[in-house]
Amino acid sequence: MLSTLLACSGEGAAAAIALSGRIVLASLLITFVTFMAALLVPALRRRIGWAGVGALFLCTLFHPGLFFSLLRGDCGYTARWAALGFLPVVAGLFVFLLRRRRSKKSTAAS
């Protein structure tokens, strides 16, 4: 295990990199689908508001999968764990945006 973390080479390297790539891509896809649902579903957009849609867009824009390389020498483990750690952040933000109470001033303007 330690040798896998220090340098990515050997028989299982290609499979480990491929698995990391699929995990990072799935995490990015889930984040993007969450943003698109908030943007395109009118009931969600009204509930979340444009500021919430903007926050979800920023989550999509700054997703770790767009910044970490899978070929840095650790078989993509850094990108894998960062992408997996980012999912609870996006889910928590989405739940917070759905459950928060909007102020009367902002609901009157809508």
ZAMARGU-4260 file (C-alpha; in steps of 0.2 Angstrom, whole numbers, plus 5000, padded with zeros to 4 digits):
<rodrens>
0) 5000/5000/5000 | 5014/5012/5005 | 5023/5009/4988 | 5007/5013/4979 | 5006/5030/4987
5) 5024/5034/4984 | 5025/5030/4966 | 5012/5024/4953 | 5020/5010/4943 | 5018/4991/4941
10) 5004/4979/4936 | 4990/4988/4945 | 4994/5006/4940 | 4984/5007/4925 | 4969/5000/4934
15) 4971/5011/4949 | 4972/5027/4938 | 4957/5022/4928 | 4947/5019/4944 | 4952/5036/4951
20) 4947/5044/4934 | 4930/5036/4935 | 4927/5041/4953 | 4933/5059/4949 | 4922/5060/4934
25) 4907/5053/4943 | 4909/5066/4957 | 4911/5080/4944 | 4895/5074/4935 | 4885/5073/4951
30) 4890/5091/4955 | 4886/5097/4938 | 4869/5088/4938 | 4865/5097/4955 | 4869/5114/4947
35) 4859/5110/4931 | 4844/5104/4941 | 4844/5120/4952 | 4846/5130/4936 | 4833/5122/4925
40) 4819/5116/4937 | 4808/5131/4941 | 4802/5125/4958 | 4820/5122/4964 | 4826/5139/4956
45) 4812/5148/4966 | 4816/5139/4982 | 4835/5141/4981 | 4836/5158/4973 | 4849/5165/4961
50) 4862/5167/4974 | 4860/5148/4978 | 4861/5144/4959 | 4877/5155/4959 | 4885/5146/4973
55) 4881/5129/4965 | 4889/5135/4949 | 4905/5140/4959 | 4905/5123/4966 | 4905/5116/4949
60) 4918/5128/4943 | 4930/5125/4957 | 4928/5106/4958 | 4944/5097/4963 | 4943/5086/4948
65) 4946/5100/4937 | 4962/5105/4946 | 4970/5088/4951 | 4979/5077/4939 | 4978/5059/4939
70) 4995/5056/4933 | 5005/5065/4946 | 5013/5049/4953 | 5000/5043/4966 | 4988/5034/4954
75) 4976/5048/4956 | 4973/5045/4974 | 4974/5064/4978 | 4961/5068/4965 | 4950/5053/4970
80) 4949/5058/4989 | 4947/5077/4985 | 4933/5073/4974 | 4925/5061/4986 | 4927/5074/5000
85) 4919/5087/4989 | 4903/5078/4987 | 4897/5081/5005 | 4901/5099/5003 | 4890/5100/4988
90) 4876/5090/4996 | 4877/5100/5012 | 4876/5116/5002 | 4861/5110/4992 | 4852/5104/5008
95) 4855/5121/5016 | 4849/5130/5001 | 4833/5120/5001 | 4829/5121/5019 | 4834/5139/5023
100) 4820/5152/5025 | 4821/5166/5013 | 4818/5184/5020 | 4801/5192/5017 | 4810/5206/5007
105) 4817/5194/4995 | 4801/5184/4993 | 4791/5200/4990 | 4803/5205/4976 | 4801/5188/4967
</rodrens>
